[in-house]
Amino acid sequence: MSGGEFKSLEESLEKNLPKGDYDEVRRILYGKNVEKLDCPEAARLAEAGKFEFKAYSLVHTTAKEQGRKPNLVRIGLIQNHIHAPTDAPVADQFSAIYARIESIIEAAAAAGVNVLCLQEAWTMPFAFCTREKQPWMEFAECAENGKSTKLLSTLAAKHNMVIVSPILERDFSDRETIWNTAVVISNRGEYLGKTRKNHIPRVGDFNESTYYMEGEDGHPVFETDFGKVAINICYGRHHPLNWMGYGLNGAEIVFNPSATVGALSEPMWGIEGRCASIAWGYFTGNINRVGTEHFPNEFTSANGKPAHKDFGHFYGSSYVGAPDATRTPGLSRTEEGLLVSEVDLNHIRQVRDSWGFPMTARLPMYAELLARKTSPGFEEQIVKQP
């Protein structure tokens, strides 16, 4: 336990079940067994930096082919705390978080990570519960050449690593409109593009529409040297058609950078990313913020309960899911961490061939239903008892 929070489902199961029972429970819950990767330098950096490090290989779940060489990619996920009080100057808060992220990225590089994704709005506290505009809007920055993009571009080039950087964007080309955005930086340190959050929550303390609205850029997929990458930001994971859009556009790795709390969504967390991997045939990297963030002023949840100064506990538990329903163990519910997963992208075609999901998808039938549903005069197809 840390701060009264339960640390890890996997650790609890392994500790309290007999080995034979644990192996069978793990198979049922998590699919095929994953192998641990030996990354001694990354492990040393994690121990020195006091953050969790886990590394797994899913490569053995992919058959060797005669016509294609293995297409190995190491995926990295980072979950982190904030590292300065929320009433500290904005510049100090950003610098403290960045210093921490830089040290974890060094460990990711030592582990051979090719594609790395940070958590949602990683540069700041997740202050959208407060409904206050100041000082939180001062964290917003230009996606193309803002401070975080410049800093991470240097690290991406240094480590030959694609980095996905979810930020609060201020669009200077459109009257300084604010967006929840993920920036994609190539392994050559170049700005590759951006994508915006398609679905905005209006539930509990998630008052995000006070700050930004839904993105309108569809479901872009970014072709990188290490695979075709897409980003389904946070609340979009609750919408199956959102996951579908990235699959139809050819994504091989879809990240879901998130900030979500245990009281609201934890039973959903381990399910949604895996369902998308299975249904649409890509790997998912599911990243959640970790820790409890306290704010200077009280706010209410509009539920008649007393005002409070925190959002609740962000439960981490970041993991990688595969198209065959295999998933890695998650990072801790309480600690910062780096998760590394080595995968073979050839696995995607093999699972599609085995299960035939693209062949059996019946997309025209669903397209017709959606066309009718979005047209005036739609009537539900209900067969009534005489």
C-alpha positions as CSV (number, residue, x, y, z in Angstrom):
1,M,0.0,0.0,0.0
2,S,1.0,3.6,-0.6
3,G,-1.0,6.5,0.8
4,G,-3.7,4.0,1.7
5,E,-4.1,2.9,-2.0
6,F,-4.1,-0.7,-3.2
7,K,-0.8,-1.1,-5.2
8,S,-1.3,-3.8,-7.8
9,L,-3.9,-6.5,-8.8
10,E,-1.2,-8.7,-10.4
11,E,1.0,-8.6,-7.3
12,S,-1.9,-9.4,-5.0
13,L,-2.9,-12.4,-7.2
14,E,0.6,-13.8,-7.4
15,K,1.2,-13.3,-3.7
16,N,-2.1,-14.9,-2.5
17,L,-2.8,-17.7,-5.0
18,P,-1.0,-21.1,-5.2
19,K,1.3,-21.1,-8.3
20,G,-0.9,-23.5,-10.3
21,D,-4.0,-21.5,-9.6
22,Y,-2.3,-18.2,-10.3
23,D,-1.0,-19.4,-13.7
24,E,-4.5,-20.5,-14.7
25,V,-6.1,-17.2,-13.4
26,R,-3.5,-15.2,-15.3
27,R,-4.1,-17.2,-18.5
28,I,-7.9,-16.5,-18.3
29,L,-7.5,-12.8,-17.4
30,Y,-4.5,-11.9,-19.5
31,G,-4.2,-14.4,-22.3
32,K,-0.9,-16.0,-23.3
33,N,2.1,-15.7,-21.0
34,V,4.5,-12.9,-21.6
35,E,8.3,-13.1,-21.2
36,K,10.3,-10.7,-19.1
37,L,12.9,-8.6,-21.0
38,D,16.3,-8.2,-19.5
39,C,17.2,-4.5,-19.6
40,P,19.9,-4.1,-16.9
41,E,20.9,-0.5,-17.6
42,A,17.2,0.6,-17.7
43,A,16.6,-1.3,-14.5
44,R,19.6,0.4,-12.9
45,L,18.4,3.9,-13.9
46,A,14.9,3.1,-12.6
47,E,16.2,1.9,-9.2
48,A,18.4,5.0,-9.0
49,G,15.5,7.3,-10.0
50,K,13.0,5.5,-7.7
51,F,10.5,4.7,-10.4
52,E,9.0,1.3,-11.4
53,F,10.3,-0.5,-14.4
54,K,8.7,-3.4,-16.1
55,A,9.7,-4.9,-19.5
56,Y,8.1,-7.8,-21.4
57,S,8.3,-9.5,-24.7
58,L,5.3,-10.6,-26.7
59,V,7.4,-11.7,-29.7
60,H,7.0,-15.4,-28.9
61,T,3.3,-15.2,-29.6
62,T,4.0,-14.5,-33.3
63,A,4.9,-17.3,-35.6
64,K,8.0,-17.1,-37.8
65,E,7.1,-16.6,-41.5
66,Q,8.9,-17.6,-44.6
67,G,8.1,-14.5,-46.6
68,R,8.5,-11.7,-44.0
69,K,11.2,-11.0,-41.5
70,P,10.2,-10.2,-38.0
71,N,9.1,-6.6,-37.6
72,L,10.1,-5.9,-34.0
73,V,9.1,-2.7,-32.2
74,R,9.7,-1.8,-28.5
75,I,6.8,0.3,-27.2
76,G,7.3,2.4,-24.1
77,L,4.6,3.9,-21.8
78,I,5.3,6.4,-19.0
79,Q,3.0,7.2,-16.1
80,N,4.0,9.9,-13.6
81,H,3.1,12.2,-10.7
82,I,3.3,15.9,-10.7
83,H,6.5,17.1,-9.0
84,A,5.7,20.5,-7.6
85,P,2.8,21.9,-5.6
86,T,-0.1,23.1,-7.7
87,D,0.3,26.6,-6.2
88,A,3.9,26.9,-7.3
89,P,4.7,29.1,-10.3
90,V,3.6,27.5,-13.6
91,A,7.2,27.6,-14.9
92,D,8.4,25.7,-11.8
93,Q,5.7,23.1,-12.1
94,F,6.5,22.4,-15.8
95,S,10.3,22.3,-15.1
96,A,9.8,19.8,-12.3
97,I,7.7,17.5,-14.4
98,Y,10.0,17.8,-17.4
99,A,13.1,16.9,-15.3
100,R,11.3,13.8,-14.1
101,I,10.2,12.8,-17.6
102,E,13.6,13.4,-19.1
103,S,15.1,10.9,-16.6
104,I,12.5,8.3,-17.3
105,I,13.1,8.8,-21.1
106,E,16.8,8.1,-20.5
107,A,15.7,4.7,-19.0
108,A,13.4,4.1,-22.0
109,A,16.3,4.7,-24.4
110,A,18.5,2.3,-22.4
111,A,15.7,-0.3,-22.8
112,G,15.7,0.2,-26.6
113,V,12.3,1.8,-26.8
114,N,11.4,2.8,-30.4
115,V,8.0,4.4,-29.8
116,L,7.1,6.2,-26.5
117,C,3.9,7.7,-25.3
118,L,3.4,10.0,-22.3
119,Q,0.2,10.4,-20.3
120,E,-2.6,12.9,-21.1
121,A,-1.7,16.5,-20.5
122,W,1.6,15.4,-19.1
123,T,3.1,18.9,-18.7
124,M,0.6,20.0,-16.0
125,P,-1.7,19.0,-13.2
126,F,-5.0,17.7,-14.4
127,A,-6.7,20.8,-13.2
128,F,-9.8,20.7,-15.4
129,C,-11.9,19.6,-12.3
130,T,-11.5,23.1,-10.8
131,R,-13.3,25.0,-13.6
132,E,-10.7,27.8,-13.0
133,K,-9.0,29.3,-16.0
134,Q,-6.0,30.8,-14.1
135,P,-3.3,29.7,-13.8
136,W,-4.0,26.5,-15.7
137,M,-4.4,28.1,-19.1
138,E,-0.8,29.2,-18.9
139,F,0.3,25.6,-19.4
140,A,-1.2,25.7,-22.9
141,E,1.3,25.9,-25.7
142,C,1.8,25.7,-29.5
143,A,1.8,22.1,-30.7
144,E,4.2,22.7,-33.6
145,N,7.0,24.6,-31.7
146,G,6.0,25.0,-28.1
147,K,8.3,24.4,-25.2
148,S,7.5,20.8,-24.7
149,T,7.7,20.0,-28.4
150,K,11.2,21.5,-28.6
151,L,12.5,19.7,-25.6
152,L,11.2,16.3,-26.6
153,S,12.3,16.8,-30.2
154,T,15.9,17.0,-28.9
155,L,15.4,13.7,-26.9
156,A,13.7,12.0,-29.9
157,A,16.6,12.7,-32.2
158,K,19.1,11.8,-29.5
159,H,17.6,8.4,-28.9
160,N,16.2,7.6,-32.4
161,M,12.8,7.4,-30.7
162,V,9.3,8.4,-31.8
163,I,7.6,10.3,-28.9
164,V,3.9,11.0,-28.5
165,S,3.4,14.1,-26.4
166,P,-0.1,14.8,-25.2
167,I,-0.4,18.5,-24.2
168,L,-2.9,21.4,-23.7
169,E,-2.6,23.1,-27.0
170,R,-3.1,26.8,-27.8
171,D,-3.8,27.2,-31.5
172,F,-2.2,30.5,-32.5
173,S,-3.6,30.1,-36.1
174,D,-7.2,30.1,-34.8
175,R,-7.7,32.9,-32.3
176,E,-5.7,31.0,-29.7
177,T,-8.3,28.3,-29.3
178,I,-7.5,25.7,-26.7
179,W,-7.5,22.0,-27.5
180,N,-6.5,18.7,-25.8
181,T,-3.9,17.5,-28.3
182,A,-1.3,14.8,-28.8
183,V,1.8,15.9,-30.7
184,V,3.8,13.2,-32.7
185,I,7.5,13.8,-32.9
186,S,9.5,11.6,-35.3
187,N,12.7,9.7,-34.4
188,R,14.6,12.3,-36.3
189,G,13.3,15.0,-33.9
190,E,10.9,16.5,-36.4
191,Y,7.3,17.5,-35.7
192,L,5.3,14.9,-37.6
193,G,1.8,16.1,-36.8
194,K,-0.9,16.3,-34.1
195,T,-4.3,14.9,-33.3
196,R,-7.0,16.2,-31.0
197,K,-9.3,14.5,-28.5
198,N,-12.5,13.4,-30.2
199,H,-14.7,12.9,-27.2
200,I,-14.9,15.2,-24.2
201,P,-16.4,14.0,-20.9
202,R,-19.1,15.7,-19.0
203,V,-19.2,13.4,-16.0
204,G,-18.2,13.8,-12.3
205,D,-15.4,16.3,-11.9
206,F,-14.4,16.0,-15.5
207,N,-15.3,19.5,-16.5
208,E,-13.2,19.6,-19.6
209,S,-15.7,21.3,-21.9
210,T,-15.1,24.4,-19.8
211,Y,-11.7,24.5,-21.4
212,Y,-11.8,22.8,-24.9
213,M,-14.2,21.1,-27.2
214,E,-14.1,18.0,-29.4
215,G,-11.5,17.8,-32.1
216,E,-12.6,17.6,-35.7
217,D,-9.6,16.0,-37.4
218,G,-11.0,12.5,-37.6
219,H,-8.8,9.5,-36.9
220,P,-5.3,10.3,-38.4
221,V,-2.6,7.6,-38.4
222,F,1.0,8.6,-38.4
223,E,3.4,6.6,-40.5
224,T,6.7,6.3,-38.6
225,D,9.9,4.3,-39.0
226,F,8.5,2.0,-36.4
227,G,5.0,1.4,-37.5
228,K,1.7,3.2,-38.1
229,V,0.8,5.0,-34.9
230,A,-2.5,6.6,-33.8
231,I,-3.7,8.3,-30.6
232,N,-7.1,7.8,-29.0
233,I,-7.0,10.4,-26.2
234,C,-8.6,9.4,-22.9
235,Y,-12.4,9.5,-23.0
236,G,-12.4,8.3,-26.6
237,R,-11.7,4.8,-25.3
238,H,-15.4,4.6,-24.1
239,H,-16.6,5.0,-27.7
240,P,-16.0,1.8,-29.8
241,L,-16.5,3.6,-33.1
242,N,-13.6,5.9,-32.2
243,W,-11.3,2.9,-31.8
244,M,-12.8,1.6,-35.1
245,G,-11.7,4.8,-37.0
246,Y,-8.0,4.2,-36.2
247,G,-8.3,0.5,-37.3
248,L,-10.0,1.3,-40.6
249,N,-7.2,3.9,-41.3
250,G,-4.6,1.2,-40.9
251,A,-3.1,1.8,-37.4
252,E,-0.7,-0.8,-36.0
253,I,-0.2,0.8,-32.6
254,V,-2.9,2.9,-30.9
255,F,-2.1,4.8,-27.7
256,N,-4.7,5.8,-25.2
257,P,-3.1,8.5,-23.0
258,S,-5.5,9.1,-20.1
259,A,-6.2,10.7,-16.8
260,T,-8.8,8.8,-14.9
261,V,-9.7,8.0,-11.3
262,G,-10.5,4.8,-9.6
263,A,-13.9,5.7,-8.2
264,L,-15.1,6.4,-11.8
265,S,-13.6,4.1,-14.3
266,E,-11.3,1.4,-13.0
267,P,-13.5,-1.6,-13.8
268,M,-13.5,-0.5,-17.4
269,W,-9.8,0.2,-17.7
270,G,-8.4,-3.3,-18.3
271,I,-11.2,-4.1,-20.8
272,E,-11.6,-1.3,-23.3
273,G,-8.1,-1.2,-24.8
274,R,-8.0,-4.9,-25.0
275,C,-11.4,-5.1,-26.7
276,A,-10.1,-2.6,-29.3
277,S,-7.0,-4.6,-29.9
278,I,-9.0,-7.7,-30.6
279,A,-11.8,-6.1,-32.7
280,W,-9.6,-3.9,-34.9
281,G,-6.3,-5.8,-35.0
282,Y,-3.7,-3.5,-33.5
283,F,-1.6,-3.2,-30.4
284,T,-2.8,-0.7,-27.8
285,G,-0.7,1.2,-25.3
286,N,-2.9,2.3,-22.4
287,I,-1.4,5.0,-20.2
288,N,-3.0,6.4,-17.1
289,R,-1.8,9.2,-14.8
290,V,-0.9,8.2,-11.3
291,G,-1.2,9.8,-7.9
292,T,-3.5,12.3,-6.1
293,E,-3.3,16.0,-7.0
294,H,-4.4,18.7,-4.5
295,F,-5.5,22.1,-5.7
296,P,-5.4,25.5,-3.8
297,N,-9.2,26.1,-3.9
298,E,-12.1,23.9,-3.1
299,F,-14.5,22.8,-5.8
300,T,-17.7,20.7,-5.8
301,S,-18.8,17.7,-7.9
302,A,-22.3,19.1,-8.3
303,N,-23.6,16.0,-6.4
304,G,-24.6,17.6,-3.1
305,K,-21.5,16.3,-1.4
306,P,-18.9,18.6,0.4
307,A,-16.5,20.6,-1.6
308,H,-13.0,19.2,-1.9
309,K,-9.5,20.0,-3.2
310,D,-8.6,16.9,-5.1
311,F,-9.9,15.0,-8.1
312,G,-9.4,11.6,-6.5
313,H,-6.7,9.0,-7.0
314,F,-5.3,8.5,-10.6
315,Y,-4.7,4.8,-10.5
316,G,-2.0,4.3,-13.2
317,S,-2.0,0.6,-14.2
318,S,-0.7,1.3,-17.7
319,Y,-0.5,-1.8,-19.9
320,V,-0.1,-3.0,-23.5
321,G,-2.8,-5.1,-25.3
322,A,-2.3,-7.3,-28.3
323,P,-4.7,-8.4,-31.1
324,D,-4.9,-12.0,-29.8
325,A,-6.2,-10.8,-26.4
326,T,-2.8,-11.2,-24.7
327,R,-1.8,-8.2,-22.4
328,T,1.1,-7.3,-20.3
329,P,0.8,-6.9,-16.5
330,G,0.2,-3.3,-15.6
331,L,2.3,-0.8,-13.9
332,S,1.5,0.0,-10.3
333,R,-1.7,1.8,-9.1
334,T,0.4,4.1,-6.9
335,E,3.9,4.6,-8.3
336,E,5.5,6.3,-11.3
337,G,6.8,3.9,-13.9
338,L,8.0,2.9,-17.3
339,L,6.5,-0.1,-19.1
340,V,8.4,-1.5,-22.1
341,S,6.8,-4.1,-24.4
342,E,8.5,-5.7,-27.4
343,V,6.1,-6.8,-30.1
344,D,6.3,-8.2,-33.6
345,L,4.0,-6.2,-35.9
346,N,3.7,-9.3,-38.1
347,H,1.4,-10.6,-35.3
348,I,-1.4,-8.3,-36.6
349,R,-1.8,-10.0,-40.0
350,Q,-1.5,-13.5,-38.4
351,V,-4.4,-12.8,-36.0
352,R,-6.5,-11.3,-38.8
353,D,-5.9,-14.4,-40.9
354,S,-6.7,-16.7,-38.0
355,W,-9.9,-15.0,-36.8
356,G,-11.1,-13.4,-40.1
357,F,-12.4,-10.3,-38.4
358,P,-11.9,-8.0,-41.4
359,M,-13.6,-10.5,-43.7
360,T,-16.6,-10.9,-41.4
361,A,-17.0,-7.2,-40.3
362,R,-20.1,-6.5,-42.4
363,L,-19.2,-2.8,-42.6
364,P,-21.8,-1.9,-45.3
365,M,-24.6,-3.2,-43.0
366,Y,-23.4,-0.9,-40.2
367,A,-22.8,2.0,-42.5
368,E,-26.5,1.7,-43.6
369,L,-27.7,1.7,-40.0
370,L,-25.6,4.7,-39.1
371,A,-26.7,6.6,-42.1
372,R,-30.4,6.0,-41.1
373,K,-29.7,6.8,-37.4
374,T,-28.1,10.2,-38.3
375,S,-30.9,11.1,-40.7
376,P,-34.2,12.8,-39.7
377,G,-37.1,10.5,-39.0
378,F,-35.1,7.5,-37.8
379,E,-37.2,4.7,-36.4
380,E,-35.7,2.0,-34.3
381,Q,-35.9,-1.6,-35.7
382,I,-38.1,-3.1,-33.0
383,V,-40.3,-6.1,-33.5
384,K,-43.3,-5.7,-31.2
385,Q,-45.4,-8.4,-29.7
386,P,-48.8,-8.6,-31.5
